[in-house]
Amino acid sequence: MLEMMYAREDDIDSLKELYLSCFDEKPEAVELFFERIYRPENCFICVERGELIAMAHFLPTKINGRDARYLYAAATKEEFRGTGIMDGLIKAALSMYAPEICVTLPADDKLYDYYRRFRFKELTVNVASLSRDEAETLAKPYDEQELVVGGYCGIRNRVLKDNFLFWNNNHIEYAFDYYALYGAIIVKNNFGYAIALEENDVCEVIEFICADANAPYMLFDLLNRTACQSFRFRLSPNCKFFKSEPEKFAMAGYATRYEPDHIYSGLTLD
């Protein structure tokens, strides 16, 4: 008999095992998630005869002050896939949590089609692509100061303004530490931060948070940390410093008529 329920305190080892079997993650990254982010009340599971066979994490967040969830790490044991278990789990969880908005980042195009079953709609993120030469013409040096920022949540809120997934200081520090496990460049200063991954001579900037007036200085710091010859920046619509174009990125489901004209979901904690 299948049972759908919130995760229990003694499920953590089974959840970690399922996580590692379904996702290409370092064990240290999984441990970090369960140490810093995981809460049993934010995880919905499916159990058959006492065996945990599926999970989905619904991380609480806010969008313009409204209750929202970020659907993360939905996974089913291999032998139970294709049976509709995840469909039932997501529907049951959305009914229990009842968020006004639920956002997720599908791993591939097939999963975009999958989430359309739940009436999720595509979101976009603005993307700017620059050569190193172009980036160097925009960057400016500045007099470095001692780092005094106590947390980046406030800076992020002021820069993004509205229509974004809210993450607190714990979430942002978790993102720094998570991406650092994969060799990310983490730029932090008194006016913002950036997270970037290098691959095949491309610097993929996952999040670039600062006011436009400070973007040349953040860019200067980033250039000093990488020898990559190409850059791709994932940006919110509020960033006007770079010329950017929208690209498909993430999906959102809406439980009410409230539907913002865009939702920035650049930092997705994975």
C-alpha positions as CSV (number, residue, x, y, z in Angstrom):
1,M,0.0,0.0,0.0
2,L,1.3,3.4,-1.0
3,E,1.4,6.2,1.6
4,M,2.0,9.9,1.0
5,M,3.2,11.9,3.9
6,Y,5.7,14.4,5.3
7,A,9.2,13.0,5.9
8,R,9.9,11.7,9.4
9,E,12.9,12.3,11.6
10,D,14.2,8.8,11.0
11,D,13.9,9.0,7.2
12,I,17.1,11.0,6.7
13,D,19.4,8.1,5.8
14,S,16.9,6.8,3.2
15,L,16.5,10.3,1.8
16,K,20.2,10.7,1.4
17,E,20.5,7.3,-0.2
18,L,17.8,8.2,-2.7
19,Y,19.3,11.6,-3.4
20,L,22.7,10.1,-4.2
21,S,21.2,7.3,-6.4
22,C,19.2,9.8,-8.5
23,F,21.4,12.8,-8.9
24,D,25.0,13.3,-10.0
25,E,26.0,15.0,-6.8
26,K,29.1,14.8,-4.6
27,P,28.3,13.1,-1.2
28,E,29.7,16.3,0.5
29,A,27.1,18.4,-1.4
30,V,24.3,16.1,-0.2
31,E,25.5,16.2,3.4
32,L,25.6,20.0,3.1
33,F,22.0,20.2,1.9
34,F,20.7,18.0,4.7
35,E,22.8,19.8,7.3
36,R,21.9,23.4,6.3
37,I,18.6,23.3,4.3
38,Y,16.6,20.2,4.8
39,R,13.6,20.1,7.2
40,P,11.4,17.1,7.4
41,E,8.3,19.2,7.2
42,N,9.4,20.6,3.9
43,C,9.9,17.2,2.3
44,F,7.0,15.0,1.0
45,I,7.6,11.3,0.6
46,C,6.0,8.2,-0.8
47,V,6.3,5.0,1.3
48,E,5.4,1.4,0.3
49,R,5.4,-1.2,3.1
50,G,7.7,0.9,5.1
51,E,10.2,1.5,2.3
52,L,10.8,5.1,1.1
53,I,10.4,5.1,-2.7
54,A,10.0,8.7,-3.7
55,M,10.6,12.2,-2.4
56,A,10.2,15.9,-3.3
57,H,11.4,18.8,-1.3
58,F,9.3,21.9,-1.2
59,L,11.5,24.7,0.2
60,P,9.5,27.6,1.6
61,T,10.2,31.0,0.1
62,K,8.3,34.2,-0.7
63,I,7.5,36.0,-3.9
64,N,6.4,39.6,-3.3
65,G,5.5,38.6,0.2
66,R,3.3,35.8,-0.9
67,D,3.7,32.2,0.2
68,A,5.6,30.2,-2.4
69,R,7.6,26.9,-2.6
70,Y,10.6,25.9,-4.6
71,L,10.2,22.3,-5.7
72,Y,13.6,20.7,-5.5
73,A,15.2,17.2,-5.8
74,A,12.0,15.3,-6.9
75,A,13.2,11.7,-7.1
76,T,11.8,8.1,-7.4
77,K,13.6,4.8,-7.0
78,E,14.4,3.4,-10.4
79,E,12.2,0.3,-10.1
80,F,9.1,2.5,-9.4
81,R,9.6,5.1,-12.1
82,G,6.9,5.5,-14.8
83,T,4.2,4.3,-12.5
84,G,2.6,7.7,-11.7
85,I,4.0,7.8,-8.2
86,M,5.6,11.2,-8.6
87,D,2.5,12.6,-10.2
88,G,0.5,11.6,-7.1
89,L,3.2,12.8,-4.7
90,I,3.4,16.3,-6.3
91,K,-0.4,16.7,-6.4
92,A,-0.7,15.6,-2.8
93,A,2.1,17.9,-1.7
94,L,0.8,20.9,-3.5
95,S,-2.6,20.3,-1.9
96,M,-1.0,20.0,1.6
97,Y,1.4,23.0,1.3
98,A,-1.1,25.1,-0.7
99,P,1.4,27.7,-1.9
100,E,0.2,30.6,-4.1
101,I,3.2,29.9,-6.4
102,C,5.4,26.9,-6.8
103,V,8.7,27.2,-8.8
104,T,10.9,24.5,-10.1
105,L,13.9,24.1,-12.4
106,P,13.4,21.1,-14.7
107,A,16.7,19.4,-15.5
108,D,15.8,18.9,-19.2
109,D,13.2,19.6,-21.9
110,K,11.3,16.4,-21.2
111,L,10.8,17.6,-17.6
112,Y,9.4,20.9,-18.9
113,D,6.8,18.9,-20.7
114,Y,6.2,16.9,-17.5
115,Y,5.5,19.9,-15.3
116,R,3.0,21.2,-17.8
117,R,0.8,18.4,-16.6
118,F,0.5,20.4,-13.4
119,R,-0.3,23.6,-15.3
120,F,3.2,25.0,-14.7
121,K,4.3,27.7,-17.1
122,E,7.7,28.5,-18.4
123,L,9.7,31.3,-16.9
124,T,12.7,33.2,-18.4
125,V,15.9,34.6,-17.1
126,N,17.9,37.3,-18.9
127,V,21.2,36.1,-20.3
128,A,24.2,38.2,-21.4
129,S,27.1,36.7,-23.4
130,L,30.4,38.6,-23.6
131,S,33.9,37.9,-24.8
132,R,36.7,38.6,-22.4
133,D,37.7,41.6,-24.4
134,E,34.2,43.0,-24.1
135,A,34.1,42.4,-20.4
136,E,37.4,44.1,-19.9
137,T,36.2,47.3,-21.6
138,L,33.3,47.4,-19.1
139,A,35.3,46.6,-16.0
140,K,36.8,49.2,-13.7
141,P,39.2,48.8,-10.8
142,Y,38.4,50.3,-7.5
143,D,39.9,50.8,-4.0
144,E,39.2,47.6,-2.2
145,Q,37.8,47.8,1.3
146,E,37.7,45.5,4.3
147,L,34.7,43.1,3.9
148,V,32.2,44.2,6.5
149,V,28.9,42.7,5.1
150,G,27.0,40.7,7.7
151,G,24.8,39.1,5.2
152,Y,23.8,39.3,1.6
153,C,20.1,38.9,1.9
154,G,19.5,42.6,2.3
155,I,21.7,43.6,-0.7
156,R,19.9,40.9,-2.8
157,N,16.5,42.2,-1.9
158,R,17.4,45.8,-2.7
159,V,19.0,44.9,-6.0
160,L,16.2,42.6,-7.2
161,K,13.4,44.8,-5.8
162,D,10.4,42.5,-6.6
163,N,9.3,39.4,-8.5
164,F,12.0,37.1,-7.3
165,L,12.4,34.0,-5.1
166,F,13.3,35.2,-1.7
167,W,16.3,33.5,0.0
168,N,17.5,34.4,3.5
169,N,21.2,34.7,4.6
170,N,21.3,31.0,5.4
171,H,20.2,30.0,1.9
172,I,22.7,32.4,0.3
173,E,25.6,31.2,2.4
174,Y,24.6,27.6,1.6
175,A,24.7,28.5,-2.1
176,F,28.2,29.9,-1.7
177,D,29.4,26.7,0.1
178,Y,27.5,24.3,-2.3
179,Y,29.0,25.8,-5.4
180,A,32.4,26.1,-3.8
181,L,32.4,22.3,-3.6
182,Y,32.2,22.2,-7.4
183,G,35.1,24.7,-7.8
184,A,33.0,27.8,-8.2
185,I,34.4,31.3,-8.2
186,I,32.7,33.2,-5.3
187,V,33.1,37.0,-5.5
188,K,32.0,38.8,-2.3
189,N,32.3,42.5,-1.5
190,N,30.5,45.2,0.4
191,F,28.1,46.0,-2.5
192,G,27.2,42.5,-3.7
193,Y,28.3,39.1,-4.8
194,A,28.7,36.8,-7.8
195,I,28.8,33.0,-8.2
196,A,30.4,31.6,-11.3
197,L,31.4,28.2,-12.7
198,E,34.2,27.6,-15.3
199,E,33.7,25.0,-18.0
200,N,35.4,24.7,-21.4
201,D,36.8,28.2,-21.2
202,V,33.4,29.6,-20.5
203,C,32.6,31.4,-17.2
204,E,29.0,30.8,-16.4
205,V,27.9,33.4,-13.9
206,I,25.0,31.8,-12.0
207,E,24.1,35.0,-10.1
208,F,25.4,38.5,-10.3
209,I,24.0,40.7,-7.6
210,C,24.9,44.4,-7.3
211,A,23.5,47.8,-8.3
212,D,24.3,48.7,-11.9
213,A,26.5,51.5,-10.7
214,N,28.7,48.9,-9.0
215,A,28.7,46.3,-11.9
216,P,32.0,47.5,-13.4
217,Y,33.7,46.9,-10.1
218,M,32.1,43.5,-9.6
219,L,33.1,42.6,-13.2
220,F,36.7,43.7,-12.4
221,D,36.9,41.3,-9.4
222,L,35.4,38.5,-11.5
223,L,38.0,39.0,-14.4
224,N,40.8,38.9,-11.8
225,R,39.6,35.4,-10.7
226,T,39.3,33.7,-14.0
227,A,41.2,33.3,-17.3
228,C,38.1,32.3,-19.2
229,Q,37.7,33.9,-22.6
230,S,33.9,33.8,-22.7
231,F,31.2,34.8,-20.2
232,R,27.5,34.1,-19.8
233,F,25.6,36.0,-17.1
234,R,22.3,35.0,-15.6
235,L,20.6,38.2,-14.8
236,S,17.4,39.7,-13.4
237,P,15.4,42.1,-15.6
238,N,16.5,44.9,-13.2
239,C,20.1,44.6,-14.4
240,K,20.5,47.1,-17.2
241,F,24.3,47.2,-17.2
242,F,24.6,44.3,-19.7
243,K,22.7,43.9,-23.0
244,S,20.8,40.7,-22.4
245,E,18.1,38.5,-23.9
246,P,15.5,36.3,-22.2
247,E,16.0,32.5,-22.3
248,K,13.8,29.7,-21.0
249,F,14.7,29.0,-17.4
250,A,12.5,27.3,-14.7
251,M,8.7,27.0,-14.4
252,A,6.0,28.2,-12.1
253,G,2.6,27.0,-11.1
254,Y,0.0,29.4,-9.8
255,A,-2.8,28.4,-7.4
256,T,-4.6,31.8,-7.6
257,R,-5.1,34.5,-10.2
258,Y,-2.0,36.3,-8.9
259,E,0.6,35.8,-11.6
260,P,3.5,38.3,-11.8
261,D,4.6,39.3,-15.2
262,H,8.0,37.7,-14.5
263,I,9.7,35.8,-11.7
264,Y,13.5,35.9,-11.3
265,S,14.7,32.4,-10.2
266,G,18.4,32.8,-11.0
267,L,19.6,31.3,-7.7
268,T,18.0,27.9,-7.4
269,L,20.2,26.4,-4.7
270,D,21.3,23.5,-7.0
